[in-house]
Amino acid sequence: MRKLALLIAAPLLLATACSAAPSTTTQGRSAEGGAHAGNAGLRASPGIIDFQDALRGPVTYDLVSLLRDCYIEWDAARVDTWMESHRQRLRHAQVIGAEVDHARFRRWFDLAGLQRHLKVLGNFTRLWYRDGKPQYLADLPRFIGYARKVAERYRPLRPFARLLDTLEGRAADVGYTF
C-alpha cells in the first residue's frame, strides 16, 4: 500500500514544485515527448528546438529535453555550463527575474526533468507492451537513472528513489555517521 501511495503522491509533488517555475510556449513535441538531441540530429552541442505542436509549460522543459536526452547522456559539467548559460539568457530577456539564482533554476530544471522522464518511461513502456516495439526498452535505464539522481537530490523525493530501488531489486545504500 505504501508503494501505491508513493506512486500517487510523486506526480502531485512534481506538479506543485513545477508550478513555481514560470512557463513558456516553446515546448516542442516528438514521439518521445519533447525536443531532444536525437530528434534534432545533434551529437556535439544541443541548440535546435522543434516548435511543432508547441505547448505552454515550465520554462526549463525544452532545456531539460535537450540536456537530459533519451539517446545521449551529456557530461554533468557540460550540462551545468549549458544550464547556467540558458539561465543567464532568460534573465537578460526578462523571462525570469534576478531573484532566480542557479540553485532555484537547477531545482526547476531537475523537477521538470523528473516529470518528463516519468512520462517518457510510461510512453516507452507502452510502446513495448501495447505496440510490440521492444527497441525502446534499451533506453529505460537512462531515464530511470535520471529519475533516481533527481529523487536522491531532494529530500521530499527520496522515498521515490527508494521505490525505484525496490522495483529494480537494488539494495538501498545505508550509511552511518558517528
Secondary structure, DSSP 4 states (H G I P E B T S, - for coil): -HHHHHHHHHHHHHHHHHTTS-EEEEE---TTSS--HHHHT-SS-------TT-EEEETTHHHHHHHS-SS----HHHHHHHHHHHHHHHHHTTSS-TT--HHHHHHHHHHHHHHHHHHHHHHHHHHHHTT--GGGGGGHHHHHHHHHHHHHHSGGGHHHHHHHHHHHTPPPP-----
